[in-house]
Amino acid sequence: MKKRKASILLKELIERPFPSEERQSEIVLELKQIIPDPMFMDHIYYSDDFVNKDGTFDYEGLIKKCFDDYEPNIIAL
């Protein structure tokens, strides 16, 4: 359920027409609550890893990276 919700929110954030700044902030806050990888925004805006050859965004790839492949960095004390 979280993956599906994240995918919907990501599409709303990235696709045109872009949401208002207020709505963008709401989306990001909600995504921060449901996506385990705290670097998800970097994956979107500072990486081409999830841009397909035709220029479209690979939402499924990002969801896989942020949910399935993410391993928290836990420091043992």
QUICORWO-V813457 format. One record per run of one state. SS is the DSSP state (2 for helix, 1 for strand, 0 for the rest). FROM is the first residue (numbers start at 0). LEN is the number of residues. Records with the same first field share a line. If there is no record, write none. Layout:
# QUICORWO-V813457
SS->FROM-LEN, FROM-LEN
This chain:
# QUICORWO-V813457
0->0-1, 14-6, 34-5, 45-5, 51-5, 57-1, 68-9
2->1-13, 20-14, 39-6, 58-10
1->50-1, 56-1
